[in-house]
Every structure is written in C-alpha cells, then in structure tokens.
C-alpha cells in the first residue's frame, strides 16, 4: 500500500509545476532552474523547460525558451551551456567572455524541436537550422579519430560532473569533492579553442563519455525525423560505435578514453542513456531491467543515479546515487517508443516512480530514491517533466 504522501493527483502535480515554472519565468525569455540557486539560463535545463511549457499549454513560452538557448550560438555552431542575460558581465570572470559560458552541454535542442513539432507547435526553419549546426559542430569538430566517439572538454559539459565515472581523473588518492572541484576549475584553463572561441579539445582530459555520446547521437536522429537528412549518416555511425561498447559483465556501456579500464565502467545512470539509441535488443532489455531492479538502480521514487552495488553509491550525495528527474524522463522516452512489451512495462514503472518522487520531494532538483527526501534546489523546474510523464 502506498503512503499517504504518495497520493498526489495529476491535477495537483500540474498545479504545483505550473506555479513553480511561472514563478521562475524570467521576462528575458527563459525559466530559471531555481531563482535563488540557479538564476541563469542553462542549455539542457531550458530544453526540458520548453517541453514542460508545451505540456502546460504555453506554446509562446515553449518556443521562447528554445529560442533563447539557440540565440547564444556562435558561427561555428557551438552552443554555450549558460546564458547570462540578467547580467552579461558576470560571465567574464569565470568564462573570459561576456554574456555566456565558453563550454557546452548535452545538445537537447534536437529532441526539443522534434517534440514541439510532434505537439503541433510551429517550429521555424531557422531554429532547426541552428540545431543542425550545433549537432554538426559536435559530430565533426569533437569526433575522435581513434574510435569515432565524441569528446568533451570539461566534466561540466556532461551535466554529470561529480559522477563516479570521473573518479580516475580526480587528483590524489580517490575521489574527494574539494580536490575534484579545484581540478574542474583547473581544467577550464587547458581547453583548446577554435577561431571563434569555440571549445574544441582539452589535452588534460581525453574523455568521451558514453552518456554524452548517446545524447549527441539521439538528438541528431531526432532532427533527422524533421527532415535533416545530412545528420543521418554521422548519427547512425555514432550509434554503431556506442553499441560496440557494451560490457556484458557489468551490464553497462563503457566510456572512451581515460578511465576506460577503470572508473569509465562504473555502473551509473547516465551511462544507460545509450538506451536512447542502442539497436541491440539483449543489451537494451538487460539495461532496462536494471533501472527497476531494487538491487541495482531501482527504487521507490525513480532510477538511482548509481547502481547500489557500486562502492561509490551514496544515496544523498550529488551525482553519487540520488534520482535525477531529467534522466528518468529520458529513460521513459527511450523505453516507451520501441514497441517492445517488456520495455513498455518498464517505461511505465519508471514513469510512475519518478512522478511520485517529483511530487513527494516538492519538485526537487534531485532526491533520495528510497525516502523521496528532497535534495539540491527546491523547486527545480526540470522536475516539471513529471507532468509530461504523468499525462501520457
């Protein structure tokens, strides 16, 4: 029997989400993830917000949000991961440029534009062209010749910057949040850039995270569905490379580069984002089952960020074990589209547990999967993805 705290109606969740997003709306054209903790624009946050606004019946804000993301793009196709419209000068101290950051984030704009189109919104050709250019930048300028994977220039580009998958790169003996934080700042200074300042390579990093690669491939293929055929070959090639990196013993996909033989094999949720593109039915169902297995990633309130069997698992610690709502949304999308009865059933289970977690935590940034205890910023607007999942 569910606890009374689990008994939230879809209407209540919708009102909670609508009020939270409305309170966080910035008249410059985006939703602050949290007005106190995260007042700026973030790339993948805003892409998720756009989908939530569309679900809430606000096409104007849905389109404005994705427009604000792609308006930051430079001529190379690079899309910064943060925008500082409230105070452009604030960006200079850390990023060395005014108005935006100088690294990127998962290119969720491909899925966002495809999803808005599916919902009947009038997505302009100009926005689609910008999204194509952004994916081409990653597929062409960030591609490793050794294995065909896409590299990142900084852990922040993945959005999963304290994941156990980075542990081999932490200076000193084992992972330490303070040492890792300092190292992340150091890594900003070793990025190599192109003529427009676009981040191309970081010789001090050398990592091609499988989760980031899966999001690049999937967002490219989402744009192919909109008729952007020029991305089809590169997207399909990247999927083939991803599928070749399955670890049968650990039931996960493996990162490329530094950490490939070590922490790049940690069983983390973001590594299972390969479910968005993998074509191997056996690998897919094994990964999918782990999302709801209570001895693996499964929990009462959504898929855990780290497998319970990992020595690094910590259910309340940032990127070390809690449930992340946007990852749960992506798993739900990945599993609900295949036509497989088994995957569809797991998709429903992921959706049900995540929706409960979002409601119980008060739309927290992330939460303890077993208790639903809110962690991080509260509310965090990307938890509004729960209304999208609850309405389907």
C-alpha positions as CSV (number, residue, x, y, z in Angstrom):
1,X,0.0,0.0,0.0
2,X,1.4,3.5,-0.9
3,X,1.8,6.0,1.9
4,X,-0.5,9.0,2.0
5,X,2.5,11.1,0.9
6,X,2.4,9.2,-2.4
7,X,-1.2,10.1,-3.1
8,X,-0.8,13.1,-5.3
9,X,-3.4,13.6,-8.1
10,X,-2.3,14.5,-11.6
11,X,-4.1,17.8,-11.2
12,X,-2.3,18.7,-8.0
13,X,1.1,17.9,-9.7
14,X,0.1,20.0,-12.7
15,X,-0.8,23.0,-10.5
16,X,2.4,22.6,-8.5
17,X,4.5,22.5,-11.7
18,X,2.7,25.4,-13.3
19,X,3.1,27.6,-10.2
20,X,6.8,26.7,-9.9
21,X,7.6,27.4,-13.5
22,X,5.6,30.6,-13.6
23,X,7.4,31.9,-10.6
24,X,10.7,31.1,-12.2
25,X,10.0,32.7,-15.5
26,X,12.4,35.4,-16.5
27,X,11.0,38.0,-18.9
28,X,14.1,37.9,-21.0
29,X,12.8,34.6,-22.3
30,X,13.8,31.6,-20.1
31,X,12.9,29.8,-16.9
32,X,15.5,30.0,-14.1
33,X,16.0,26.4,-12.8
34,X,15.8,27.9,-9.3
35,X,15.6,31.6,-8.8
36,X,17.9,31.6,-5.8
37,X,20.4,28.9,-6.6
38,X,20.4,28.9,-10.4
39,X,19.2,32.3,-11.8
40,X,20.9,31.9,-15.2
41,X,19.9,30.1,-18.3
42,X,21.2,26.5,-18.7
43,X,21.2,24.7,-22.0
44,X,19.6,21.3,-21.2
45,X,17.5,22.7,-18.4
46,X,15.9,25.2,-20.8
47,X,15.3,22.5,-23.4
48,X,13.4,20.4,-20.8
49,X,11.5,23.5,-19.7
50,X,10.4,24.1,-23.3
51,X,8.8,20.7,-23.3
52,X,7.1,21.2,-20.0
53,X,5.8,24.6,-21.1
54,X,4.3,22.9,-24.1
55,X,2.6,20.3,-21.9
56,X,1.3,23.1,-19.7
57,X,-0.4,24.7,-22.7
58,X,2.0,27.7,-23.2
59,X,3.4,27.5,-26.7
60,X,4.7,31.0,-26.6
61,X,7.0,30.3,-23.6
62,X,7.9,26.9,-25.0
63,X,9.2,28.5,-28.2
64,X,10.8,31.4,-26.4
65,X,12.8,29.1,-24.2
66,X,14.4,27.1,-27.0
67,X,14.9,30.4,-29.0
68,X,16.9,31.8,-26.0
69,X,19.1,28.7,-26.0
70,X,20.0,28.8,-29.7
71,X,20.4,32.6,-29.7
72,X,23.6,32.0,-27.8
73,X,25.1,30.0,-30.7
74,X,28.2,31.3,-32.5
75,X,29.2,31.0,-36.1
76,X,31.0,27.7,-35.6
77,X,27.8,26.0,-34.4
78,X,29.0,25.9,-30.7
79,X,26.1,26.5,-28.3
80,X,27.2,27.7,-24.8
81,X,25.8,25.9,-21.8
82,X,24.9,29.0,-19.8
83,X,23.5,32.4,-20.7
84,X,23.8,35.5,-18.5
85,X,21.1,37.8,-19.8
86,X,20.4,39.1,-16.4
87,X,24.0,40.4,-16.0
88,X,26.2,39.7,-19.0
89,X,29.3,40.9,-17.2
90,X,29.1,38.1,-14.7
91,X,30.3,35.7,-17.3
92,X,33.7,37.4,-17.9
93,X,35.4,36.4,-14.6
94,X,35.0,32.6,-15.0
95,X,34.5,32.2,-18.7
96,X,36.5,35.0,-20.2
97,X,33.6,36.3,-22.3
98,X,30.6,38.4,-21.8
99,X,27.0,37.0,-21.8
100,X,27.6,33.3,-21.9
101,X,29.8,30.4,-20.9
102,X,32.6,29.0,-23.1
103,X,31.7,25.3,-22.9
104,X,28.6,23.4,-24.0
105,X,26.2,20.8,-22.5
106,X,24.2,17.9,-23.9
107,X,22.5,19.1,-27.1
108,X,18.9,18.5,-26.1
109,X,17.7,21.1,-28.6
110,X,17.3,18.3,-31.2
111,X,14.8,16.4,-29.1
112,X,13.1,19.6,-28.0
113,X,12.4,20.8,-31.5
114,X,11.2,17.4,-32.6
115,X,8.9,17.1,-29.6
116,X,7.5,20.6,-30.1
117,X,6.8,19.7,-33.7
118,X,5.0,16.5,-32.6
119,X,2.8,18.6,-30.4
120,X,1.8,20.8,-33.3
121,X,3.9,23.9,-32.5
122,X,5.1,26.0,-35.4
123,X,8.9,25.4,-35.2
124,X,10.7,27.7,-37.6
125,X,13.3,26.5,-40.1
126,X,15.7,29.0,-38.6
127,X,15.6,27.2,-35.3
128,X,16.0,23.8,-37.0
129,X,19.0,25.1,-39.0
130,X,20.6,26.3,-35.8
131,X,20.1,23.0,-34.1
132,X,21.6,21.1,-37.1
133,X,24.7,23.4,-37.0
134,X,25.0,22.7,-33.2
135,X,25.0,18.9,-33.8
136,X,27.4,19.2,-36.7
137,X,29.9,21.1,-34.5
138,X,29.9,18.2,-32.1
139,X,29.8,15.4,-34.7
140,X,32.6,16.9,-36.8
141,X,34.8,19.1,-34.5
142,X,34.7,16.8,-31.5
143,X,35.0,13.4,-33.1
144,X,37.9,11.2,-32.1
145,X,39.7,9.5,-35.0
146,X,40.7,6.6,-32.8
147,X,37.3,5.2,-32.0
148,X,34.7,7.6,-33.5
149,X,33.4,8.9,-30.2
150,X,32.7,12.5,-29.3
151,X,34.9,14.1,-26.7
152,X,34.0,16.6,-24.0
153,X,36.4,19.4,-22.9
154,X,35.1,19.6,-19.4
155,X,33.1,17.4,-16.9
156,X,30.5,20.2,-16.7
157,X,29.7,19.6,-20.4
158,X,28.1,16.3,-19.5
159,X,26.0,17.8,-16.7
160,X,27.0,14.8,-14.6
161,X,30.2,16.4,-13.3
162,X,30.6,14.5,-9.9
163,X,29.7,11.1,-11.4
164,X,31.8,8.1,-10.3
165,X,32.8,7.8,-13.9
166,X,35.2,10.8,-13.4
167,X,36.9,9.3,-10.3
168,X,40.1,8.2,-12.2
169,X,40.7,11.8,-13.1
170,X,40.4,13.2,-9.6
171,X,43.9,14.2,-8.3
172,X,45.2,12.4,-5.2
173,X,44.1,9.2,-3.7
174,X,40.5,8.5,-4.6
175,X,37.5,10.9,-5.1
176,X,37.4,14.0,-2.9
177,X,34.8,16.7,-3.6
178,X,37.2,19.5,-2.7
179,X,40.1,18.3,-4.8
180,X,37.8,17.5,-7.7
181,X,36.2,21.0,-7.5
182,X,39.6,22.6,-7.7
183,X,40.6,20.3,-10.6
184,X,37.5,21.3,-12.5
185,X,38.5,24.9,-12.3
186,X,42.0,24.0,-13.5
187,X,40.5,22.2,-16.5
188,X,38.9,25.4,-17.7
189,X,42.4,26.7,-18.4
190,X,43.6,23.9,-20.6
191,X,40.8,24.0,-23.2
192,X,41.9,24.5,-26.8
193,X,39.7,26.7,-28.9
194,X,38.9,27.4,-32.5
195,X,38.9,30.8,-34.2
196,X,35.5,31.9,-32.7
197,X,36.5,30.8,-29.2
198,X,34.6,27.5,-29.6
199,X,35.9,24.7,-27.3
200,X,37.4,22.0,-29.5
201,X,39.7,19.9,-27.3
202,X,41.2,19.6,-23.9
203,X,44.5,17.7,-23.8
204,X,44.3,17.4,-20.0
205,X,41.0,15.5,-20.2
206,X,40.8,13.0,-23.0
207,X,37.4,11.5,-22.2
208,X,34.5,10.5,-24.4
209,X,31.6,9.7,-22.0
210,X,29.1,7.2,-23.4
211,X,26.1,9.1,-22.0
212,X,27.1,12.3,-23.7
213,X,27.7,10.4,-27.0
214,X,24.3,8.8,-26.7
215,X,22.6,12.2,-26.3
216,X,24.5,13.6,-29.3
217,X,23.5,10.7,-31.5
218,X,19.9,10.7,-30.3
219,X,19.4,14.4,-30.8
220,X,20.9,14.2,-34.3
221,X,18.5,11.4,-35.1
222,X,15.6,13.4,-33.7
223,X,16.5,16.1,-36.2
224,X,16.6,13.5,-39.0
225,X,12.9,12.9,-38.2
226,X,12.3,16.6,-39.0
227,X,13.9,16.0,-42.4
228,X,17.5,17.0,-41.6
229,X,19.0,14.1,-43.6
230,X,22.5,15.5,-43.5
231,X,22.9,14.2,-39.9
232,X,21.7,10.7,-40.7
233,X,25.0,9.0,-41.6
234,X,27.0,10.6,-38.8
235,X,24.3,9.8,-36.3
236,X,24.0,6.2,-37.3
237,X,27.8,5.7,-37.3
238,X,27.9,7.0,-33.7
239,X,25.2,4.6,-32.7
240,X,27.3,1.7,-34.1
241,X,30.2,2.8,-32.0
242,X,28.1,3.1,-28.9
243,X,26.6,-0.4,-29.4
244,X,30.1,-1.8,-29.6
245,X,31.0,-0.6,-26.1
246,X,28.6,-2.8,-24.1
247,X,30.2,-4.6,-21.1
248,X,28.4,-7.9,-20.7
249,X,29.7,-8.5,-17.2
250,X,28.8,-5.1,-15.7
251,X,25.6,-4.7,-17.9
252,X,26.5,-1.1,-19.0
253,X,28.1,0.8,-21.8
254,X,31.8,1.9,-21.3
255,X,33.3,5.4,-21.8
256,X,36.1,6.0,-24.2
257,X,39.5,7.5,-23.2
258,X,41.0,8.0,-19.8
259,X,39.1,5.7,-17.3
260,X,38.1,3.2,-20.0
261,X,39.6,0.4,-18.0
262,X,38.6,1.8,-14.6
263,X,36.0,4.4,-13.5
264,X,34.7,4.7,-17.0
265,X,33.0,1.3,-16.4
266,X,31.2,2.4,-13.2
267,X,27.5,1.5,-13.2
268,X,25.9,4.9,-13.4
269,X,22.5,6.0,-14.7
270,X,23.9,8.4,-17.3
271,X,25.8,5.5,-18.9
272,X,22.5,3.8,-19.5
273,X,21.3,6.7,-21.7
274,X,22.6,4.6,-24.5
275,X,19.1,3.1,-24.3
276,X,18.1,6.1,-26.4
277,X,19.9,4.7,-29.4
278,X,21.1,1.1,-28.9
279,X,19.8,-1.3,-31.5
280,X,20.8,-4.5,-29.6
281,X,17.6,-6.0,-28.0
282,X,19.5,-8.1,-25.5
283,X,21.6,-5.2,-24.2
284,X,18.6,-3.0,-24.1
285,X,16.4,-5.3,-22.0
286,X,19.3,-6.1,-19.6
287,X,20.0,-2.3,-19.1
288,X,16.3,-1.6,-18.8
289,X,15.7,-4.2,-16.2
290,X,18.5,-2.7,-14.1
291,X,16.6,0.6,-13.9
292,X,13.7,-1.0,-11.9
293,X,15.7,-3.8,-10.1
294,X,15.8,-2.9,-6.4
295,X,19.2,-4.4,-6.1
296,X,20.5,-2.3,-9.0
297,X,19.2,1.2,-10.0
298,X,15.6,0.6,-9.0
299,X,14.0,2.5,-6.1
300,X,10.6,3.5,-4.9
301,X,10.9,7.0,-6.3
302,X,12.8,6.5,-9.6
303,X,16.0,5.1,-11.1
304,X,19.0,5.7,-8.9
305,X,21.9,7.6,-10.3
306,X,24.4,5.0,-9.3
307,X,24.0,1.2,-9.0
308,X,23.6,0.0,-5.4
309,X,26.4,-2.4,-5.9
310,X,29.0,0.2,-6.6
311,X,31.3,1.1,-3.7
312,X,30.8,4.7,-4.5
313,X,27.0,4.6,-4.1
314,X,25.8,7.3,-1.8
315,X,22.0,7.9,-1.9
316,X,22.1,11.6,-0.7
317,X,25.2,12.8,-2.5
318,X,25.3,14.9,-5.7
319,X,25.7,12.6,-8.7
320,X,26.7,9.7,-6.4
321,X,23.3,7.9,-6.1
322,X,20.1,10.1,-5.9
323,X,17.4,10.1,-8.5
324,X,17.7,12.7,-11.3
325,X,14.3,13.5,-12.8
326,X,15.5,14.5,-16.3
327,X,17.4,11.2,-16.6
328,X,14.2,9.3,-15.6
329,X,12.4,11.3,-18.3
330,X,15.0,10.2,-20.9
331,X,14.8,6.6,-19.9
332,X,11.0,6.8,-20.1
333,X,11.2,8.2,-23.6
334,X,13.8,5.6,-24.7
335,X,11.8,2.7,-23.4
336,X,8.3,3.8,-24.4
337,X,9.0,4.2,-28.1
338,X,10.3,0.8,-29.1
339,X,7.1,-1.2,-29.4
340,X,8.5,-3.9,-27.0
341,X,6.0,-5.0,-24.4
342,X,8.8,-5.6,-21.8
343,X,10.3,-2.2,-22.4
344,X,6.9,-0.5,-22.4
345,X,6.1,-2.1,-19.0
346,X,9.5,-0.9,-17.6
347,X,8.8,2.6,-19.1
348,X,5.5,2.7,-17.2
349,X,7.3,1.7,-14.0
350,X,10.0,4.3,-14.4
351,X,7.3,7.0,-15.1
352,X,5.2,6.0,-12.1
353,X,8.1,6.0,-9.6
354,X,9.6,9.3,-10.9
355,X,6.2,11.1,-10.8
356,X,5.8,10.1,-7.2
357,X,9.3,11.2,-6.4
358,X,8.8,14.6,-8.0
359,X,5.6,15.1,-6.1
360,X,6.9,13.9,-2.7
361,X,10.1,15.9,-2.9
362,X,8.3,19.1,-3.9
363,X,9.9,19.1,-7.4
364,X,13.4,18.9,-6.0
365,X,16.5,19.1,-8.2
366,X,17.2,15.5,-7.2
367,X,16.1,13.3,-4.3
368,X,16.8,10.2,-2.3
369,X,15.2,7.3,-4.2
370,X,14.1,5.3,-1.2
371,X,12.7,8.1,1.0
372,X,11.8,10.8,-1.5
373,X,13.7,13.3,0.6
374,X,14.4,16.5,-1.4
375,X,18.0,17.2,-2.2
376,X,19.6,20.2,-4.0
377,X,17.5,23.2,-5.0
378,X,13.7,23.1,-4.3
379,X,11.8,23.6,-6.5
380,X,13.9,22.8,-9.6
381,X,12.0,23.4,-12.8
382,X,13.2,20.4,-14.7
383,X,11.3,18.2,-12.3
384,X,8.2,19.5,-14.1
385,X,8.9,16.8,-16.6
386,X,6.8,14.7,-14.2
387,X,3.7,16.3,-15.7
388,X,4.7,15.2,-19.2
389,X,5.2,11.6,-18.0
390,X,2.0,11.6,-15.9
391,X,-0.2,12.8,-18.8
392,X,0.9,10.0,-21.2
